[in-house]
Amino acid sequence: MASFSGLDSLAQQAFNPTRNPVEASMHDYEIRILRDNSKVAALIAITGTSDEAMIREAKRIAQDRPIEVWREIECIYRSARTMHRAA
């Protein structure tokens, strides 16, 4: 008879109310620092757990230059100076 204890353990982890699902999942991000003409001047690949933390980090790195922050294939943040740029 097959043992399902491994599956039971995974199910317990998945439905544990004290487990923070954000901490458990890592995402790939790209921070794009842009020139004034909206062309990419620098691209930084980084892994993280929080969109908000990646946006804060991008702002810190960019030092007031226009930026975009992408989580995998979705643009999650564009600075005001890049709003006219098509995704």
Contacts in CASP RR format, 6 or more apart in sequence:
PFRMAT RR
TARGET T0000
AUTHOR 0000-0000-0000
METHOD contacts of the structure
MODEL  1
MASFSGLDSLAQQAFNPTRNPVEASMHDYEIRILRDNSKVAALIAITGTS
DEAMIREAKRIAQDRPIEVWREIECIYRSARTMHRAA
13 19 0 8 1.000
22 49 0 8 1.000
22 50 0 8 1.000
23 49 0 8 1.000
25 49 0 8 1.000
26 47 0 8 1.000
26 48 0 8 1.000
26 49 0 8 1.000
27 47 0 8 1.000
27 48 0 8 1.000
27 49 0 8 1.000
27 71 0 8 1.000
27 72 0 8 1.000
28 45 0 8 1.000
28 46 0 8 1.000
28 47 0 8 1.000
28 71 0 8 1.000
28 72 0 8 1.000
29 45 0 8 1.000
29 46 0 8 1.000
29 47 0 8 1.000
29 48 0 8 1.000
29 54 0 8 1.000
29 69 0 8 1.000
29 70 0 8 1.000
29 71 0 8 1.000
29 72 0 8 1.000
30 43 0 8 1.000
30 44 0 8 1.000
30 45 0 8 1.000
30 46 0 8 1.000
30 68 0 8 1.000
30 69 0 8 1.000
30 70 0 8 1.000
31 43 0 8 1.000
31 44 0 8 1.000
31 46 0 8 1.000
31 54 0 8 1.000
31 57 0 8 1.000
31 58 0 8 1.000
31 61 0 8 1.000
31 62 0 8 1.000
31 67 0 8 1.000
31 68 0 8 1.000
31 69 0 8 1.000
32 40 0 8 1.000
32 42 0 8 1.000
32 43 0 8 1.000
32 44 0 8 1.000
32 67 0 8 1.000
32 68 0 8 1.000
32 69 0 8 1.000
32 70 0 8 1.000
33 40 0 8 1.000
33 41 0 8 1.000
33 42 0 8 1.000
33 43 0 8 1.000
33 44 0 8 1.000
33 58 0 8 1.000
33 61 0 8 1.000
33 62 0 8 1.000
33 65 0 8 1.000
33 66 0 8 1.000
33 67 0 8 1.000
34 40 0 8 1.000
34 41 0 8 1.000
34 65 0 8 1.000
34 66 0 8 1.000
34 67 0 8 1.000
34 68 0 8 1.000
34 81 0 8 1.000
34 82 0 8 1.000
34 85 0 8 1.000
35 41 0 8 1.000
35 66 0 8 1.000
36 66 0 8 1.000
36 81 0 8 1.000
38 66 0 8 1.000
38 82 0 8 1.000
38 84 0 8 1.000
38 85 0 8 1.000
41 65 0 8 1.000
44 58 0 8 1.000
44 61 0 8 1.000
46 54 0 8 1.000
46 57 0 8 1.000
48 54 0 8 1.000
51 69 0 8 1.000
51 71 0 8 1.000
51 76 0 8 1.000
51 77 0 8 1.000
54 69 0 8 1.000
54 71 0 8 1.000
54 76 0 8 1.000
55 69 0 8 1.000
55 76 0 8 1.000
55 77 0 8 1.000
58 67 0 8 1.000
58 69 0 8 1.000
58 77 0 8 1.000
59 67 0 8 1.000
59 79 0 8 1.000
62 79 0 8 1.000
66 79 0 8 1.000
66 81 0 8 1.000
66 82 0 8 1.000
67 77 0 8 1.000
67 78 0 8 1.000
67 79 0 8 1.000
67 82 0 8 1.000
68 75 0 8 1.000
68 77 0 8 1.000
68 78 0 8 1.000
68 79 0 8 1.000
68 82 0 8 1.000
68 85 0 8 1.000
69 75 0 8 1.000
69 76 0 8 1.000
69 77 0 8 1.000
70 76 0 8 1.000
75 87 0 8 1.000
78 85 0 8 1.000
END
